[in-house]
Amino acid sequence: MNRTLSRPERVAWARLARTPRIGPISFHRLIARWRTASGALDALPHLERANPPKPPTADHIERELDALEAMSARLIASCEPDYPPLLQQLDAPPPMIALRGEAALCAKPTIAIIGAREGSAAALVLAEQMARDLGKAGFVVVSGLARGVDAAAHRGALETGTVAVLAGGLDQPYPPQNLKLHDAIAERGAVISEAPLGFTARARDFPRRNHVISGLSRGVVVIEAALRSGSLITARAAAEQGRDVMAVPGSPLDHRARGANALIKTGATLVETADDVITALGDAAALRPLSPGPLFAEADATPAPPGLAGKIADLLSSTPIHVNDLARLVQAPAGAVAAVLMELELSGAAASLPGGYAASANAAYGA
């Protein structure tokens, strides 16, 4: 399905997407089962009788749509033709994204440049220069608007096209010191958020943002990153999504380089210039296959094996895991696992994340 939604359909999609305890996996499972967001909304009270999730009212969503329009932004559903095409390829893409700026930028060749918030001077210079050179070569640079490497990459690509992904709502850009840069990107590039207007990002929301950064991009370049950092979460998500992972090497004496060096040791491509990145990507139109097997194939008639819900609940943690990996672990069809995850999420025992990932509860917006 690839069509533009009517206003009432958009309101229904947004109501379902903004419903507590319904993440991307459950959302798409509900749409696949009931065909329309309105049908899924009507079915919710019957699916979870003990404590049914309460969608926001249509009036609430209408106000959000009006507020987005007032700031020259809009909500785009994953079924619509101007939804970012690479993000749309994921097994369970974010059901809706808010976008301010030029949606067409996301349809061009994209590359993410990410790295340390407290990057060295050399890293900041390199990030800005690499972004500028990639922009001149026809790439749109994607990053997370954070301090340090992210901000430098955005500045370098501002003239040619850059996309910033926020963890909070479009009206809650972060950090404050990048507000001027945010406004420049909104005017000349694009700013994207999966979160509703008014939502202030918490620490646990940034990994979700990082999955969107990698999902939007053909490849990810890491320039300086500690061993435990959001940049490595993005790199891991990129690898699982079939994107190329690249890293710039650094001194082993600098803790900010250890994450990037570790990526290279485990198979990431070593890059030092924009030309290296372009060479590593090869055919920019070709992506490695995503995870094997559909999540929402019509195997719905196959009942879940006894005890499957308990096995899956026990395996979930705060670290995201792909549904297909869960299916292999429990030796059950991916469709059955997705169906069980929907039930667990509706009951508040699990959370789904962009790209077909699942985690323990309290990992989704509004939880």
C-alpha positions as a Markdown table, in Angstrom:
| # | Residue | x | y | z |
|---|---|---|---|---|
| 1 | Met | 0.0 | 0.0 | 0.0 |
| 2 | Asn | 1.4 | 3.4 | -1.1 |
| 3 | Arg | -1.1 | 6.2 | -1.1 |
| 4 | Thr | -1.8 | 9.6 | 0.4 |
| 5 | Leu | -4.2 | 9.5 | 3.4 |
| 6 | Ser | -7.2 | 11.7 | 3.7 |
| 7 | Arg | -7.5 | 14.0 | 6.7 |
| 8 | Pro | -9.8 | 11.6 | 8.6 |
| 9 | Glu | -7.5 | 8.6 | 7.8 |
| 10 | Arg | -4.5 | 10.6 | 9.0 |
| 11 | Val | -6.2 | 11.4 | 12.3 |
| 12 | Ala | -7.0 | 7.7 | 12.8 |
| 13 | Trp | -3.5 | 6.6 | 11.9 |
| 14 | Ala | -2.1 | 9.2 | 14.4 |
| 15 | Arg | -4.5 | 8.2 | 17.1 |
| 16 | Leu | -3.4 | 4.5 | 16.8 |
| 17 | Ala | 0.3 | 5.5 | 16.5 |
| 18 | Arg | 0.0 | 7.7 | 19.6 |
| 19 | Thr | -1.8 | 5.1 | 21.7 |
| 20 | Pro | 0.1 | 4.1 | 24.8 |
| 21 | Arg | 1.7 | 0.6 | 24.7 |
| 22 | Ile | 1.4 | 0.4 | 20.9 |
| 23 | Gly | 4.8 | 0.6 | 19.1 |
| 24 | Pro | 5.7 | 0.0 | 15.5 |
| 25 | Ile | 5.4 | -3.8 | 15.5 |
| 26 | Ser | 2.0 | -3.8 | 17.1 |
| 27 | Phe | 0.8 | -0.9 | 15.0 |
| 28 | His | 1.6 | -2.7 | 11.7 |
| 29 | Arg | 0.3 | -5.9 | 13.0 |
| 30 | Leu | -3.0 | -4.2 | 13.9 |
| 31 | Ile | -3.2 | -2.6 | 10.4 |
| 32 | Ala | -2.4 | -5.9 | 8.7 |
| 33 | Arg | -5.2 | -7.6 | 10.7 |
| 34 | Trp | -7.9 | -5.0 | 10.5 |
| 35 | Arg | -6.9 | -3.3 | 7.3 |
| 36 | Thr | -7.6 | 0.3 | 8.6 |
| 37 | Ala | -6.6 | 2.3 | 11.6 |
| 38 | Ser | -10.2 | 3.0 | 12.4 |
| 39 | Gly | -10.9 | -0.8 | 12.4 |
| 40 | Ala | -8.0 | -1.4 | 14.7 |
| 41 | Leu | -9.1 | 1.4 | 17.1 |
| 42 | Asp | -12.5 | -0.2 | 17.3 |
| 43 | Ala | -10.9 | -3.5 | 18.1 |
| 44 | Leu | -8.6 | -2.4 | 20.9 |
| 45 | Pro | -11.1 | -2.7 | 23.8 |
| 46 | His | -11.8 | -6.4 | 22.8 |
| 47 | Leu | -8.1 | -7.3 | 22.5 |
| 48 | Glu | -7.1 | -6.2 | 26.0 |
| 49 | Arg | -10.2 | -6.3 | 28.1 |
| 50 | Ala | -8.4 | -6.0 | 31.5 |
| 51 | Asn | -6.7 | -2.7 | 30.8 |
| 52 | Pro | -7.3 | -1.5 | 27.3 |
| 53 | Pro | -5.0 | 1.2 | 26.0 |
| 54 | Lys | -6.6 | 4.5 | 25.6 |
| 55 | Pro | -6.0 | 6.3 | 22.3 |
| 56 | Pro | -5.8 | 10.1 | 22.2 |
| 57 | Thr | -9.0 | 11.8 | 21.1 |
| 58 | Ala | -9.6 | 12.8 | 17.5 |
| 59 | Asp | -9.7 | 16.5 | 18.7 |
| 60 | His | -6.3 | 16.1 | 20.3 |
| 61 | Ile | -4.8 | 14.8 | 17.0 |
| 62 | Glu | -6.6 | 17.5 | 15.0 |
| 63 | Arg | -4.9 | 20.1 | 17.3 |
| 64 | Glu | -1.5 | 18.5 | 16.7 |
| 65 | Leu | -2.0 | 18.5 | 12.9 |
| 66 | Asp | -3.1 | 22.2 | 13.1 |
| 67 | Ala | 0.0 | 23.1 | 15.2 |
| 68 | Leu | 2.3 | 21.2 | 12.8 |
| 69 | Glu | 0.8 | 23.1 | 9.8 |
| 70 | Ala | 1.3 | 26.4 | 11.7 |
| 71 | Met | 5.0 | 25.6 | 11.9 |
| 72 | Ser | 5.2 | 24.5 | 8.2 |
| 73 | Ala | 5.4 | 20.8 | 9.2 |
| 74 | Arg | 3.3 | 17.8 | 8.8 |
| 75 | Leu | 2.7 | 14.2 | 9.8 |
| 76 | Ile | 3.6 | 11.6 | 7.2 |
| 77 | Ala | 2.4 | 8.0 | 7.4 |
| 78 | Ser | 4.5 | 5.0 | 6.5 |
| 79 | Cys | 2.1 | 4.1 | 3.7 |
| 80 | Glu | 2.5 | 7.5 | 1.9 |
| 81 | Pro | 4.6 | 8.2 | -1.2 |
| 82 | Asp | 6.6 | 11.0 | 0.4 |
| 83 | Tyr | 7.6 | 8.9 | 3.5 |
| 84 | Pro | 11.4 | 8.4 | 3.5 |
| 85 | Pro | 11.9 | 5.4 | 1.2 |
| 86 | Leu | 14.8 | 3.7 | 3.1 |
| 87 | Leu | 12.9 | 4.0 | 6.4 |
| 88 | Gln | 9.8 | 2.6 | 4.6 |
| 89 | Gln | 11.8 | -0.6 | 3.8 |
| 90 | Leu | 12.2 | -1.6 | 7.4 |
| 91 | Asp | 10.1 | -4.5 | 8.7 |
| 92 | Ala | 8.2 | -2.3 | 11.0 |
| 93 | Pro | 8.9 | 1.4 | 10.2 |
| 94 | Pro | 7.8 | 4.2 | 12.5 |
| 95 | Pro | 4.0 | 4.4 | 11.6 |
| 96 | Met | 4.2 | 8.2 | 11.4 |
| 97 | Ile | 6.9 | 10.8 | 11.4 |
| 98 | Ala | 6.6 | 14.6 | 11.8 |
| 99 | Leu | 8.7 | 16.4 | 9.2 |
| 100 | Arg | 9.6 | 20.0 | 8.8 |
| 101 | Gly | 11.4 | 21.1 | 5.7 |
| 102 | Glu | 12.1 | 19.3 | 2.4 |
| 103 | Ala | 10.8 | 15.7 | 2.4 |
| 104 | Ala | 12.4 | 15.1 | -1.0 |
| 105 | Leu | 15.8 | 15.2 | 0.6 |
| 106 | Cys | 15.2 | 11.8 | 2.1 |
| 107 | Ala | 14.7 | 10.3 | -1.3 |
| 108 | Lys | 18.2 | 11.2 | -2.4 |
| 109 | Pro | 21.3 | 9.1 | -1.5 |
| 110 | Thr | 21.8 | 9.5 | 2.2 |
| 111 | Ile | 24.7 | 8.9 | 4.6 |
| 112 | Ala | 24.7 | 9.3 | 8.3 |
| 113 | Ile | 27.7 | 10.9 | 10.1 |
| 114 | Ile | 27.7 | 10.6 | 13.9 |
| 115 | Gly | 30.1 | 10.7 | 16.8 |
| 116 | Ala | 31.2 | 12.0 | 20.1 |
| 117 | Arg | 29.4 | 14.9 | 21.7 |
| 118 | Glu | 32.7 | 16.0 | 23.2 |
| 119 | Gly | 34.6 | 15.4 | 20.0 |
| 120 | Ser | 38.2 | 16.5 | 19.6 |
| 121 | Ala | 39.0 | 19.5 | 17.4 |
| 122 | Ala | 40.4 | 17.1 | 14.7 |
| 123 | Ala | 37.2 | 15.1 | 14.7 |
| 124 | Leu | 35.0 | 18.2 | 14.4 |
| 125 | Val | 37.1 | 19.5 | 11.5 |
| 126 | Leu | 37.0 | 16.1 | 9.8 |
| 127 | Ala | 33.2 | 15.7 | 10.3 |
| 128 | Glu | 32.5 | 19.1 | 8.7 |
| 129 | Gln | 34.9 | 18.5 | 5.8 |
| 130 | Met | 33.6 | 15.0 | 5.1 |
| 131 | Ala | 30.0 | 16.2 | 5.2 |
| 132 | Arg | 30.8 | 19.0 | 2.8 |
| 133 | Asp | 32.6 | 16.7 | 0.4 |
| 134 | Leu | 29.8 | 14.1 | 0.5 |
| 135 | Gly | 27.3 | 16.9 | -0.1 |
| 136 | Lys | 29.2 | 18.0 | -3.2 |
| 137 | Ala | 29.2 | 14.4 | -4.4 |
| 138 | Gly | 25.4 | 14.3 | -4.2 |
| 139 | Phe | 24.7 | 12.8 | -0.8 |
| 140 | Val | 22.4 | 14.1 | 1.9 |
| 141 | Val | 23.9 | 13.9 | 5.4 |
| 142 | Val | 21.8 | 12.6 | 8.2 |
| 143 | Ser | 22.7 | 13.1 | 11.9 |
| 144 | Gly | 21.1 | 13.7 | 15.3 |
| 145 | Leu | 21.7 | 17.4 | 16.0 |
| 146 | Ala | 23.8 | 16.6 | 19.1 |
| 147 | Arg | 26.7 | 18.6 | 20.2 |
| 148 | Gly | 30.1 | 17.8 | 18.7 |
| 149 | Val | 30.4 | 15.6 | 15.7 |
| 150 | Asp | 26.7 | 15.6 | 14.8 |
| 151 | Ala | 26.5 | 19.4 | 14.7 |
| 152 | Ala | 29.8 | 19.7 | 12.7 |
| 153 | Ala | 28.4 | 17.2 | 10.1 |
| 154 | His | 25.1 | 19.3 | 9.8 |
| 155 | Arg | 27.1 | 22.5 | 9.4 |
| 156 | Gly | 29.2 | 21.0 | 6.6 |
| 157 | Ala | 26.2 | 19.8 | 4.7 |
| 158 | Leu | 23.9 | 22.8 | 5.2 |
| 159 | Glu | 24.5 | 24.1 | 1.7 |
| 160 | Thr | 23.9 | 20.8 | 0.0 |
| 161 | Gly | 21.3 | 19.1 | 2.1 |
| 162 | Thr | 21.1 | 17.7 | 5.6 |
| 163 | Val | 18.5 | 15.9 | 7.8 |
| 164 | Ala | 18.3 | 16.2 | 11.6 |
| 165 | Val | 16.5 | 13.5 | 13.6 |
| 166 | Leu | 15.2 | 14.5 | 17.0 |
| 167 | Ala | 14.4 | 12.4 | 20.0 |
| 168 | Gly | 11.8 | 14.8 | 21.2 |
| 169 | Gly | 8.9 | 16.5 | 19.4 |
| 170 | Leu | 9.6 | 18.9 | 16.5 |
| 171 | Asp | 8.9 | 21.8 | 18.9 |
| 172 | Gln | 11.4 | 20.5 | 21.5 |
| 173 | Pro | 14.8 | 20.6 | 19.7 |
| 174 | Tyr | 17.8 | 19.6 | 21.8 |
| 175 | Pro | 20.4 | 20.7 | 22.9 |
| 176 | Pro | 19.6 | 24.4 | 23.4 |
| 177 | Gln | 23.0 | 25.5 | 22.1 |
| 178 | Asn | 22.1 | 24.1 | 18.7 |
| 179 | Leu | 18.8 | 26.0 | 18.3 |
| 180 | Lys | 20.2 | 28.3 | 15.6 |
| 181 | Leu | 21.5 | 25.3 | 13.7 |
| 182 | His | 18.2 | 23.6 | 14.1 |
| 183 | Asp | 16.4 | 26.6 | 12.6 |
| 184 | Ala | 18.8 | 26.7 | 9.7 |
| 185 | Ile | 18.3 | 23.0 | 9.0 |
| 186 | Ala | 14.5 | 23.4 | 9.2 |
| 187 | Glu | 14.7 | 26.2 | 6.6 |
| 188 | Arg | 17.2 | 24.7 | 4.2 |
| 189 | Gly | 17.1 | 20.9 | 4.9 |
| 190 | Ala | 14.7 | 18.7 | 6.9 |
| 191 | Val | 14.0 | 18.0 | 10.6 |
| 192 | Ile | 12.3 | 14.7 | 11.5 |
| 193 | Ser | 10.8 | 13.3 | 14.7 |
| 194 | Glu | 8.8 | 10.2 | 15.5 |
| 195 | Ala | 7.7 | 11.8 | 18.8 |
| 196 | Pro | 4.5 | 13.8 | 19.2 |
| 197 | Leu | 4.6 | 17.6 | 19.6 |
| 198 | Gly | 5.3 | 18.7 | 23.1 |
| 199 | Phe | 7.3 | 15.6 | 23.9 |
| 200 | Thr | 10.5 | 16.2 | 25.8 |
| 201 | Ala | 13.1 | 13.5 | 25.2 |
| 202 | Arg | 14.4 | 11.4 | 28.0 |
| 203 | Ala | 17.7 | 9.5 | 28.0 |
| 204 | Arg | 15.9 | 6.2 | 27.0 |
| 205 | Asp | 14.4 | 7.8 | 23.9 |
| 206 | Phe | 17.7 | 8.5 | 22.2 |
| 207 | Pro | 18.3 | 4.9 | 21.1 |
| 208 | Arg | 15.0 | 5.0 | 19.4 |
| 209 | Arg | 16.1 | 8.1 | 17.6 |
| 210 | Asn | 19.3 | 6.4 | 16.7 |
| 211 | His | 17.4 | 3.6 | 14.9 |
| 212 | Val | 15.7 | 6.2 | 12.8 |
| 213 | Ile | 19.0 | 7.8 | 11.9 |
| 214 | Ser | 20.4 | 4.5 | 10.6 |
| 215 | Gly | 17.1 | 3.6 | 9.0 |
| 216 | Leu | 17.1 | 6.8 | 6.9 |
| 217 | Ser | 20.6 | 6.2 | 5.7 |
| 218 | Arg | 22.4 | 4.0 | 3.2 |
| 219 | Gly | 25.4 | 3.8 | 5.5 |
| 220 | Val | 26.7 | 5.2 | 8.8 |
| 221 | Val | 30.1 | 6.8 | 9.4 |
| 222 | Val | 31.3 | 6.9 | 13.1 |
| 223 | Ile | 33.9 | 9.6 | 13.9 |
| 224 | Glu | 35.0 | 9.2 | 17.5 |
| 225 | Ala | 32.8 | 7.3 | 19.9 |
| 226 | Ala | 33.4 | 5.9 | 23.4 |
| 227 | Leu | 32.9 | 2.2 | 23.9 |
| 228 | Arg | 29.6 | 2.8 | 25.6 |
| 229 | Ser | 27.9 | 5.4 | 23.4 |
| 230 | Gly | 24.8 | 6.2 | 21.4 |
| 231 | Ser | 27.0 | 6.1 | 18.3 |
| 232 | Leu | 27.6 | 2.4 | 18.7 |
| 233 | Ile | 23.9 | 1.8 | 19.2 |
| 234 | Thr | 23.3 | 3.5 | 15.8 |
| 235 | Ala | 26.1 | 1.5 | 14.2 |
| 236 | Arg | 24.7 | -1.8 | 15.5 |
| 237 | Ala | 21.2 | -0.8 | 14.3 |
| 238 | Ala | 22.7 | 0.0 | 10.9 |
| 239 | Ala | 24.3 | -3.4 | 10.6 |
| 240 | Glu | 21.1 | -5.1 | 11.5 |
| 241 | Gln | 19.2 | -3.0 | 9.0 |
| 242 | Gly | 21.5 | -4.0 | 6.2 |
| 243 | Arg | 23.3 | -0.7 | 6.0 |
| 244 | Asp | 27.1 | -0.2 | 5.6 |
| 245 | Val | 29.0 | 0.7 | 8.8 |
| 246 | Met | 32.1 | 2.7 | 8.5 |
| 247 | Ala | 34.4 | 4.3 | 11.1 |
| 248 | Val | 37.3 | 6.7 | 11.2 |
| 249 | Pro | 40.3 | 5.3 | 13.2 |
| 250 | Gly | 41.8 | 7.2 | 16.1 |
| 251 | Ser | 44.5 | 7.1 | 18.6 |
| 252 | Pro | 44.3 | 4.2 | 21.1 |
| 253 | Leu | 45.3 | 6.7 | 23.8 |
| 254 | Asp | 42.1 | 8.7 | 23.3 |
| 255 | His | 39.1 | 7.1 | 24.9 |
| 256 | Arg | 36.9 | 8.9 | 22.4 |
| 257 | Ala | 38.4 | 6.8 | 19.6 |
| 258 | Arg | 38.0 | 3.4 | 21.3 |
| 259 | Gly | 34.4 | 2.8 | 20.0 |
| 260 | Ala | 35.3 | 3.6 | 16.4 |
| 261 | Asn | 38.4 | 1.4 | 16.6 |
| 262 | Ala | 36.4 | -1.4 | 18.1 |
| 263 | Leu | 34.0 | -1.2 | 15.1 |
| 264 | Ile | 36.9 | -1.5 | 12.7 |
| 265 | Lys | 38.2 | -4.5 | 14.6 |
| 266 | Thr | 34.8 | -6.2 | 14.2 |
| 267 | Gly | 34.3 | -5.6 | 10.5 |
| 268 | Ala | 33.4 | -1.9 | 9.9 |
| 269 | Thr | 35.1 | -0.3 | 6.9 |
| 270 | Leu | 38.0 | 2.0 | 7.8 |
| 271 | Val | 37.4 | 5.4 | 6.2 |
| 272 | Glu | 39.3 | 8.6 | 6.3 |
| 273 | Thr | 37.8 | 10.8 | 3.5 |
| 274 | Ala | 34.6 | 11.2 | 1.7 |
| 275 | Asp | 36.1 | 9.3 | -1.3 |
| 276 | Asp | 36.7 | 6.4 | 1.0 |
| 277 | Val | 33.0 | 6.5 | 2.0 |
| 278 | Ile | 31.8 | 6.6 | -1.6 |
| 279 | Thr | 34.1 | 3.7 | -2.5 |
| 280 | Ala | 32.8 | 1.7 | 0.5 |
| 281 | Leu | 29.2 | 2.2 | -0.5 |
| 282 | Gly | 29.9 | 1.0 | -4.1 |
| 283 | Asp | 26.5 | 1.0 | -5.9 |
| 284 | Ala | 24.7 | 3.6 | -3.8 |
| 285 | Ala | 21.4 | 2.2 | -5.0 |
| 286 | Ala | 22.0 | -1.3 | -3.7 |
| 287 | Leu | 21.4 | -2.3 | -0.1 |
| 288 | Arg | 22.2 | -5.6 | 1.5 |
| 289 | Pro | 19.0 | -7.6 | 2.2 |
| 290 | Leu | 17.2 | -6.7 | 5.3 |
| 291 | Ser | 16.3 | -9.4 | 7.9 |
| 292 | Pro | 15.0 | -12.6 | 6.4 |
| 293 | Gly | 11.3 | -13.3 | 6.3 |
| 294 | Pro | 8.3 | -11.0 | 6.6 |
| 295 | Leu | 6.9 | -10.0 | 10.0 |
| 296 | Phe | 3.3 | -9.7 | 8.8 |
| 297 | Ala | 2.8 | -12.6 | 6.4 |
| 298 | Glu | -0.6 | -14.0 | 6.4 |
| 299 | Ala | 0.3 | -16.9 | 8.7 |
| 300 | Asp | -2.1 | -15.4 | 11.2 |
| 301 | Ala | -4.3 | -18.5 | 11.2 |
| 302 | Thr | -1.4 | -20.5 | 12.7 |
| 303 | Pro | -1.8 | -20.5 | 16.5 |
| 304 | Ala | 1.1 | -19.6 | 18.7 |
| 305 | Pro | 2.8 | -22.6 | 20.4 |
| 306 | Pro | 1.8 | -23.0 | 24.0 |
| 307 | Gly | 4.0 | -21.0 | 26.4 |
| 308 | Leu | 5.4 | -18.8 | 23.7 |
| 309 | Ala | 4.4 | -15.5 | 25.4 |
| 310 | Gly | 6.2 | -16.5 | 28.6 |
| 311 | Lys | 9.3 | -17.5 | 26.6 |
| 312 | Ile | 9.4 | -14.2 | 24.7 |
| 313 | Ala | 8.7 | -12.1 | 27.8 |
| 314 | Asp | 11.7 | -13.8 | 29.6 |
| 315 | Leu | 14.0 | -13.1 | 26.7 |
| 316 | Leu | 13.2 | -9.4 | 26.4 |
| 317 | Ser | 15.5 | -6.8 | 28.1 |
| 318 | Ser | 16.2 | -3.1 | 27.7 |
| 319 | Thr | 18.6 | -4.0 | 24.8 |
| 320 | Pro | 16.5 | -4.1 | 21.5 |
| 321 | Ile | 16.3 | -7.4 | 19.7 |
| 322 | His | 14.9 | -7.9 | 16.2 |
| 323 | Val | 11.7 | -9.9 | 15.9 |
| 324 | Asn | 13.3 | -12.4 | 13.5 |
| 325 | Asp | 16.1 | -13.0 | 16.0 |
| 326 | Leu | 13.5 | -13.7 | 18.7 |
| 327 | Ala | 11.7 | -16.1 | 16.3 |
| 328 | Arg | 15.0 | -18.1 | 15.8 |
| 329 | Leu | 15.6 | -18.2 | 19.5 |
| 330 | Val | 12.1 | -19.5 | 20.4 |
| 331 | Gln | 11.9 | -21.6 | 17.1 |
| 332 | Ala | 8.5 | -20.1 | 16.1 |
| 333 | Pro | 7.4 | -18.3 | 12.9 |
| 334 | Ala | 8.1 | -14.6 | 12.8 |
| 335 | Gly | 4.4 | -13.9 | 12.3 |
| 336 | Ala | 3.5 | -15.8 | 15.5 |
| 337 | Val | 6.2 | -14.0 | 17.4 |
| 338 | Ala | 5.0 | -10.6 | 16.1 |
| 339 | Ala | 1.4 | -11.5 | 17.2 |
| 340 | Val | 2.5 | -12.5 | 20.7 |
| 341 | Leu | 4.6 | -9.2 | 21.0 |
| 342 | Met | 1.4 | -7.3 | 20.1 |
| 343 | Glu | -0.4 | -9.0 | 22.9 |
| 344 | Leu | 2.5 | -8.4 | 25.3 |
| 345 | Glu | 2.7 | -4.7 | 24.3 |
| 346 | Leu | -1.0 | -4.1 | 24.7 |
| 347 | Ser | -0.8 | -5.6 | 28.2 |
| 348 | Gly | 2.2 | -3.4 | 29.1 |
| 349 | Ala | 4.7 | -6.3 | 29.2 |
| 350 | Ala | 6.8 | -5.3 | 26.1 |
| 351 | Ala | 7.6 | -2.4 | 23.9 |
| 352 | Ser | 8.3 | -2.3 | 20.1 |
| 353 | Leu | 10.8 | -0.1 | 18.5 |
| 354 | Pro | 11.5 | 1.1 | 14.9 |
| 355 | Gly | 12.8 | -1.4 | 12.4 |
| 356 | Gly | 11.1 | -4.5 | 13.8 |
| 357 | Tyr | 12.9 | -4.4 | 17.1 |
| 358 | Ala | 11.4 | -5.2 | 20.5 |
| 359 | Ala | 12.5 | -4.6 | 24.1 |
| 360 | Ser | 11.2 | -4.9 | 27.6 |
| 361 | Ala | 8.4 | -2.5 | 28.8 |
| 362 | Asn | 8.9 | 1.3 | 29.2 |
| 363 | Ala | 11.0 | 1.6 | 26.1 |
| 364 | Ala | 8.4 | 3.5 | 24.0 |
| 365 | Tyr | 7.2 | 7.1 | 23.9 |
| 366 | Gly | 4.8 | 8.0 | 26.7 |
| 367 | Ala | 5.7 | 4.9 | 28.8 |
